Amino acid sequence: MGQRCGAWAGTVVHTDKGLVRRFFSQERWDKLKALLTWMRSALGTRADRKKFLSARGFMVYASMTYLFMRPFMKGIHMSAESWWGGRDAEGWKVAGSKPGPKPTGYDQEYSEELEY
């Protein structure tokens, strides 16, 4: 018989038949799906930076439980930092370049609520 306990640091861990399984609660899984849906709908648009950074933070948190997400996080990080100067067309930093100034409106507050 397996052992079950509540979430620890956001991850629910169960042991069953000698296997350790970890996953999110249903509430957090639904939030992750909503964030990914929002990101997909925002492709090709000028998305709310604050909301994007908040979503990225939650996805970093999720990637601690779901290790398969880690390689995809590189693209998320590069998208989040794409506004810096000294990057090539794919977002990679150009060797020896220095970051440019913050773009206009970078620190602008958005009235949109951060609900997912």
N, C-alpha and C positions, 0 to 999 in steps of 0.2 A: 504494500500500500504506500502511496506517495504522501509527501508532506506538503501542506499548503500554509502560506502565511500571507500577511498583507504586504502592501508595497513598501519597499525600502529604497529611498532616494529615487522614487518614481518608477522603479522597476518591480514588477511582480515576479517572484521566483517560485517555481514549483519543482519538486523532484518527483519523478515517477519512473519506476522500473530501472533505477540506476542512471537515469538521464536528468540533467538539470535544464530546465526550460525557463526562459525569461521573456517577459512581454509587458506591454503597457496595460493600464486599466482601460476599459471601454471608453471612458470619458476622454482620456488623453489620446487614444487612438482616433476618436472622432475629430478631435481638435487638429491632429496631424493631417488627417484627410482633408479637412476644411482648408488648412493652410496651403496644402499642395494644390488644391482646386483653385484657390485664389491666385497662387503664383502662376498657374497655367493660364488662367484668364487674363492675367496682367502681361503676358508675353507680348513684346512689340509695342508696349505702351510705356508711358512715363509713370511708373507705379509710385505710390507713396513710400518714400525712403524709410520713414520711421516704422511703418507697418512691415516693410520688407526686412528691416534689421531685427524687429521683434520676431518675425517668422523664422529668420535665420537662427536666432538664439534658441528658439524652441526646437528647431531641427537639429542643432548641435546636441541639445539635451536628449532628443530621441535617438540620435546616432550612438549614444552610449549604451542603449538597450539593443538597438537593431544595427549590428555592425555592418551589414550590407550597405547601409546608407553612406558610410564614410567616403568612398571614392566620389560620390555625387556631390559631397559637400564642397569639394574644391571648386566646382563651377559656381556654386552658390556664393562662396567667399569671393571669387573673382568678380562676380556680378555686383556684389555689394561694394567692392572697392574700385569699380571700373571708372568712377568719376575722377580718380587721381590721374594726373598727367604722367608721362613716361611709360605708357603701356602700349603694346602693339595691338593690332586689330582683333586678336583673340583674347586680349585682357592680360597677357603675361607681361611682367615688368621687364622693361628694356634695361640691360646691364649698364650700370654707370649713370642712369638717369635719376633725377631728383623729382619728388612729387611736385605737382603744380599747385596753384592756389585753389582754395575751395570754390566750387562754382556758385554763381548767384543763386540765392534761395536755399542753400544747403542747410542752414540753421533755421529755416522757416518752420513755424509750427503749422501743423495741418489740423483742420477742424474735424476731419473724419475720425470717428471713433475706431479704436483698435479691436474691433470685434471680429470674430472669425466665423 
